[in-house]
Structure formats: structure tokens, C-alpha cells
């Protein structure tokens, strides 16, 4: 029996109002359980691709399936049910800055929470317990009552990971999750995402621009250039020539990556 | 077509202003033997002829633009033609037209608003009484003034407080960034915006007159008048704040599979509460100032006792009341600035 793909993208294209083309004819399949890195320069369409997968942005062409169900064209409750399957982690963390750490994590459960209590920030005791558990997993069990913006960048991204965990998704979409963090903190955040992949069996699609991180964490990688898919492979196949292909002749690897 | 319309309007205005000045300086007298007033001259002007003449000239200018240079309308619609761009303004017909337009506007404006520097500089004596009274406030009205000042502050407070929930609910459909997703949302945006623009365009003074005949003279009418105006003003301020929020948290909440209401509650509301509070306090401050004027026409508060004293020329008592109002406005200003500083 072949397992259905975690994500299937077919002929995806996106033209923003105003005429800027961000994606063109992108087709790819993400297998369950893999850690797929998406590479490319800024402006190459990585963010747009991730946002088209959970329909934060409506693609102008093509179709997307999540776990075998088509999300393009889905509306209302069906769209929300599909979004619950795919938690998202953002470059700028996107926490609700004025809410407490705990409320931020609890917001991951909004998709399954009754509407009226959720509007007054009220959640069941069971969900609160689960949220505390998620925070403990990312090492922030002692910061439950702090305001989210009182924490450092690395800590805020860990709250965002706890929020994603709280969502109990089967996929993680991570958009440059460590790009706005201090280099010293990148591995600590990446390791938490890796643990979602390895220990929870969640499929991860993660855009990254640091080749070091890609080769260290990804099981497979794809590269975008000017909105088109230009390369697909495993980290071992990635070499200097591929690098030039993706980033252009002018580019130099940012750090000593061994090639 | 568009350029002829623009030129027609501009040339028409120039023709009318020229005729106005010609009549004004001709020394023509009306039936009473006096020089014509500005209003009388405006009544005399040949509007239809000016419109017809303007149309002919506008068409002609557009037809011969190649020979005499682009008209203002043509330059506006299609841009300045290349051969004209290096020329100084006084080398083009358009430049001279603009110069004449500005001069005529200034002279016509001077006459229409009846500016009179001589009177302004020589007749201060009549106003001296008032200024003397204001500088020597009399204590007789102090007690009554203080009592009504309290009423004024509460009047402004109630109007503001009642405006908050209404404006809060109206602000979301009035925000452009939240109303692009569906046709119904766009419709709600248009309806809410149009309604609020209309309400805001009507002066609080007019609202006061409406409510005075509705619920009678007194502070309640003042509360209602300021309430209506505050709803419209706060809705605009609130919705502009919503339009400028960081969309990141909205995206994050939507990505959890939350419903639109939950996205508003978690992704939008926490971001806008502090600026909303700040605007609201500012609005209270404005309402205290406005309630003085509302009182003039019978909307309660300190303005209500100010009016008869102005009419009777009791300038000492007027001075007392004006000082009370000024002190309150100043105090509210300072306090609200301090509070806003803390919140944001």
C-alpha cells in the first residue's frame, strides 16, 4: 500500500494583485515523515509557496492537496479543518504580543475549541494542562504568566513552536524560522523543530537560507529561483555547482560549508 | 475628453473671476445708490455665458495644443509634452494661465471676504470693553459656573462612554484590510463608511438642535449630540488603527484553523486596544471643549449660562466663565496626554 503524500502541489502559480509573479508552475510532493527544506534567495517565492499550501494566500493557478484532501477551493469549516492539520511557524514568530505565554500557546487549540468561551480567552482545564505540557517541552514551563513580548527572540520562537505543537497537527510549515534569531540560538530552535519531525512523526516543510542548517536537518530539499522549482534532491547531492545554479554566479556561501 | 472638462472648469472660473473684478472696479451702483456688495456682484455674473465661452476656449486650446502648448487639463491627463518640459514657466501659455489664475483668485478672494485692513487697525476701541471685562473676571458667577462645569465634564464623559461600544463594533466593517475577502464584506465596508462620513460631516451644533427638539433643552440633548458625533469620529480613528496593524498575528491565528471571529479576537483586538484607549481619552477631551458650544444652543453645561451673559454684554462674568473653561480644557489636555503616554 502506498501512503498518500503529506502535501501534493500541482502547477502552482501566484500572481499578486499589481502583477508581480511570485510562483510559476510549481509541482512537488512532500512525503509523510520527511523534513523538506525549501531553498532560494529572498524573493524567490519560498514564503508564498508555504502560504499557498495552507491558503493564507490564495494561489491564482494550480491545486494543492493536504493528506489527500484538496485544500484549494475549500471554504469555511472544511478549509479550517484542513488548516488544523498544518501548523505554521513564522520568521517573526507572530505571537500575540500583549497576551500571556500561556494564552499564546492555547490559541493553537482555537480550531477545536468552542467559539463563545474562546472569545473571552477561556479554555477547558484539559487544554490548559496540555498547553503547559507543550511549554514544558520547549523548556518554558516557568514562563507561563509572562507577557509574550517580555521574552527574548529565541524564547518567543519556542512559544510559537509550543503553539504549533498545541495544534496537534500532522504537518509543520516553517517559514524561515530562525532567520531573525541570533546565530547562536538557531540550533536550539531547529532542534525543537527536528524533534517534532522525529519524535512526533510530523512532516516538516521548512524554508531556510542557511545551507549549513539545511544539510544538518533536512532529509530532502527543493530550491526555488524566480518562482520556479529549479532543483530537487537530498543533502548529499548538494554541491558547489548546484549552489551557483540556485543562487546565481555572484553568490558565495555565507560560511565555510566545505565546498 | 477628460482634459477638455478640466480645462473648461479652470477657464470658466477665470472668466467669472475676471468679470467679478471688472464689475467691482467699474464703480457701478445698485438701485439704492450704494456701491454693489460682493453678494450683489456674484448675483449679476453671466454664468451661462462663462460656461459657453469656457467650453469654446477649452476645445480650442486642446485642438491647437501642438501650436500653442499643452493646456493644463492635457498636461494633467497625459503629462507635459516633451518639447515643453525644458521651458521656464513664463515661456509657456500654461504657465501664464496658472499665474493669472492665482492672481485673480487672490484679488477676488479679497473682495468677496470683504477684507478691510484700515478698520482692523483703527477700530480696536470698541473691543477694548470686552477685553477689559475678560481680564477682570467677576466672582458673582463663580459658584454657578463651577456647578455647571461639573455637568459639562460629565456630559462629555457620558457621550464618550456611550460612543465606545458602538464605534468599536462599527470599526471592524469600516476597516479596509478586513473587508476585502467577500462581496458582503465590501458592501458592509461601503455602507459603514458612507454612513459615518455623513454623520461626521454634520456639525455637532446641528445634531444638538435636532436632539433639543427631540428630548428638550438640557444636558441630555447635549449628550446625544456629542454621542452621535463621537461615534462617527471614533469609528474613523479606530478603523484607521485597525488598518495599520501588524498582520503577522492574524496570519498565525488563521493558520491554526481558527474562525474569522477568533482571528479578530486574537489577531486584531489585542493590538488595537491601547491605541483605542488613547483615542477615546482624547475624544473625551475634545467633547469637553465642544460641549461649551453645544451649551450655547441649549445642550446644557457651562455654555448654557455663557450665552445670556454674552448677549447682555456682562463681560466680567463672561471672563470668569471663559477662564473656568480654559482651565478645565488645559487640565484635561495635560491629564489625557499623561495617560496616553502611559498606555501606548
Interface residues (C-beta under 8 A of the other chain):
Chain A: X51 X54 X56 X80 X81 X82 X83 X84 X86 X87 X88 X90 X92 X93 X94 X95 X96 X97 X98 X99 X107 X108 X109 X110 X111 X112 X115 X118 X119 X160 X163 X167 X173
Chain B: X248 X249 X251 X252 X253 X254 X255 X256 X257 X258 X259 X261 X262 X265 X266 X267 X270 X271 X273 X274
